[in-house]
Amino acid sequence: MTGLRSILAATDGSEHGLGAVVTGAALAERAGADFHITTVVEVVLIPPAYIPPGVDAARYEPDFIREARERAEAQAREAAAAAAQLHVRAGFAPQLINRVAEEAGADLIVVGANPHPALARSLVGTTGRRVLYLASRPVLVASEARREPFRRVLAAVDLSEVSRGVVRNAWAIARADGAELRALYVLEPLPMMLARVAGDKEEERRRHGREQMAWVLEAADLVGEEAVGAHMRQGHAGREILEEAQQWNADLVVLGTHGFNFFDRLLLGSTSLYVLRHGQLATLVVPCVQGRD
């Protein structure tokens, strides 16, 4: 992604849905991008066992859709985005949110953060996680209704193929907001068996990491940009990313995922899910397919 041309915010009409709408609308205005809002009514998914006897749920679907549209329109007005294109659907929310994003040509999807991350132990709620699982484009998890520009964007790279997409997406937002961008690489400890084989080659690993970071910035055409820096830390990737974000006062973290597999969903073991689970700031997750452009 070389620039932001279209942004989609997903809302369920709640407070954290409003956070997605406000954050997305403000970013779209700063970037000069088209802005879309989608809300999905899941009434058709009510299990028959939960429907009272003699009640035809289909009869009430138009009312639910109308109410959902009214809530979304009210949030658009509150976000000063009354001209946003509104998409109201009925069905399975995560799937339809991604479908609308594809139809709208959205460069990124904005979802609201869990309103009580300390209690839920996760910044992103159930629907947001499912959107992430299905997404083929970046997903911004808005931790608040943010109207002001991002000032410090931290792009966490792992020197894999997806790293170029991470840096490019981070730069698209940093450039739109006039923000500083810092690329961060965390040199993680080797497993015991590999550490024995590597012996005293730790300095060589650090040198290789620095060279690869330079390559990532060069591949993203960011060499020589004054607002772009690079940093390297050692330790557990998730913890070090959050520590760097706190020390540098970053207000947006950008990272990639190689795909949320079955074990990621069960254990929340990937770096991206660790940051989403333990962090409390806006996070942009770039899927692996973005790294191939």
N, C-alpha and C positions, 0 to 999 in steps of 0.2 A: 504494500500500500504506500504510494508516494504522496498521497494527500487524502483528506476527508471530503468526500463528495456527497455521501448520504449516510444518515445515522438513524437507527431505529431504537426507540425506547419502549420497553415492555412494562405494562402496569396492570395490576389487579384492582386498582382503585384504592389501595391502602396507603398508609403513610410512607412505607418504603417504596411502593410503586411511584408515589409522587417524587421521591428522591431520584428515581431513574429518569422521570420526565423532565424535572428541573435541570439535572446534570446534563442530560442529552441535549435539551433545547439550548442551553447556554453554550455548550461546546459546538453545536451545529452553527449557531450564530457567529461565534468567533472564527470558525473555519470556513464560513460561507457555504455550508453544506445543506442539502435538502434534509428536512426533518420529518420523521414518521413516528407515529405512536400506534401501538397495537395492544389490544386487551382481548383476552380469550375467556369466554363463558364455558365452564365445564359442566353445565347442568345436564347435558346429554349423557354424562358419564356416571350419574348417580346409580348405584346398584339397585336393582329392583327390590331387594329385601328391605331397603331403607325408605322406600316410597310408601306413604300411608295407603291403606286400602281405599280403593275408589278414586285415587288421585292420578290423573294423567299428567305426568311431568312435562310431556311435550307441549301441553297447553300453555304452560308458564314460560316456555323458552323465549318467546318474543318479548315478554316483560323483562326477563333477566337481561336479554341483549340490550333492550332500550335503557335499562338502568345502568348497565356497564358502559354504554356509549355516553350517557350523561355524566357519569363519574369521570371518564377519560376526558371529555370535553372541558369539564370544570378544572381538571388538573392542567390541561393545556393552557387554559386562561391564566391559572395561577403561575404557570411557568413563562408567561408572556409569549406563548407559542400558539395563539389561536388559529394561525394559518397552517398549522401542521396537518399533514395528511393522516387521517385516522382510519385504522383497520380494525374492525370488530369481527371476531370469529367465534364459532362454537365448536368445541371438541377438546382434544388433548393439548394442553397449553404449550409444553416445551416443543412439540413437533410443529405446531402451527406458528409459534413465534419464529422458529427458524425458517419456515416456509415463507412467511411474510417478508422476512429479511432478504431472502433470495429474490422474491418478486420485486421488492423495492430497490434491489441492488445496493443494499446497505453495506458500508465498509466495516461497520461495527454495530453490535447490539449492546444496549445499556439495560442492565437489570438492577433492581434495588437490593441492597444488602439486608440481611436478617436484622430486624429492628432490635433484637436482644442478643447480640453475639456472645456476650459473656455467659448468658444462660444456655444458649444453644451450642456453644463451643464451635461455632462456625459462622464466618462472615456472610456466607451465601446460603439462602434457604433452599428448600427441596426443589422448587420449580427452577430456581437459578442453577442448581447443580445439574438438573436434567437438560437445561438449555446448553450448558457447557459440554455435556456428554455428546450432544447431537450436533453442536455448532461446527460449521466449516469456515467460520469467520471469527475475528476477535470479539470477545465478550468483556465489556467493562462492568465490573461490579461496583456500583456507586455506594459508598459508605455513608453518604449524606446527600442532602439536596444542595448541590454545589453550584453556585452561580459564578463565582470568581474563577479566573484562569488557574491552571496548575502552574506551579512555579519551579518545582524540582521533580523531574521524572527519572526514576531509577529503573534501568533495563537490566534484568538478570539474565545472563547468557550462560549456556553450558558448553559452548563451542561445537555443538552439533549443527545439523542442517537447519534446524528451526531457528537458530540464533539470529540469522540474517533477517528473518521475518519479525522477530521480537524487536530488534533494533530499528527496523524501518517503521514499524507501527508506533513505537515509542517516539521516534523522531517526528512522525506526522502530527502527533498531539503537541509535542514540545514546540514545533515550529509554529503551529496554529496559535499557541498560547504565549510564545516568546519565552519559553521556559528553558532552564538548564537541563541537560541530559547527561546522565552518568551511566556507563555500561559497567556492570559488576560481574566478575567471574569468581566463583568460590571453588577453591582447590580442596576437594574433599579427601579425607584420609583413605588410603588404600586398604582393602581387606587384608587381614593378617598374612595370608599366604602370598599375596602379591607384594606386600610390603617387604617380606623376606627376600623375594626375588629381586625387587628393585634396589635393595640395600641402601646405600647412601646417595641415591640419585634424586633426592628431594629438590635440590637446586635446579637440576635439569628439568624436572617437572614444572617448576615455577617459571623457568625461562620459556619452556614450550607454551605454557599458559599465556604468558605475555605476548608471544609471537602470534598465537591463535586469536587473541583479542584484537590485535592490530589488524589481522586479516578480516575479522568480522566487521570492523568499522570500515575497512577499505571496500569490502564487498557491498556494504550498504551506502557507499559513496559519501561517507561522513568524515573522512580524513581531512584535517585542516579546519573543520568547523569549530569556531571559538567556544560555542556553547556546549560542546561535547567533550566529556572526559571519560577516563577509564580507571577502574580500581580493581584490585584483587584481594581476596581474603582467604583464610584457610579455616576449615571446620565443616560442620553440617550445613548443607546448602540452605535449607529453609530457615534455620535459626540465624545464620549469618546475613541472609537477605533482609530479614526483619531488623536485625541489629544495625545494619548499614542504613536502612531507611530511617530508623530512629535517630541515629547519630548525625545523619546528613539533613534531617528534617524534610525528607521526601514526602510529597503529598500524592504521588501516584507510583505504583510499582507495576512494571510490565514484565511478564514472564511467559514462557511457552510450555506446551505440553506435547508429549509424543503420542497422546491418545489415552483417554481414561479407560484402562482395561478392567476386567472383572475384579482383579485384586485391588486396584486403586479404589474402586467403588466400595469395596468391603473394608479396607484398611485405611483409606485416606493416606496412602503412603507416599504419593508423589510430592515433589517439591511444590508444585503449584497448589495442590490441595492443602499442603501444610501451611502455606502462606495464607490461603483463604480461611483456613480453620483458626489460625492463631493471630492473624493480623487484624487490624481495625482501621485500615485506610483503603482508599480506592485502589482497585487492582484490575489490570487489563490482562486477560489470558488469551494468548495467541495459539491456535491449534496447529498441529504439525503440518497440515497442508499449506499453511501460510508461508512456511519456510522454503517452499519449492519454487516460488516465483522468481 
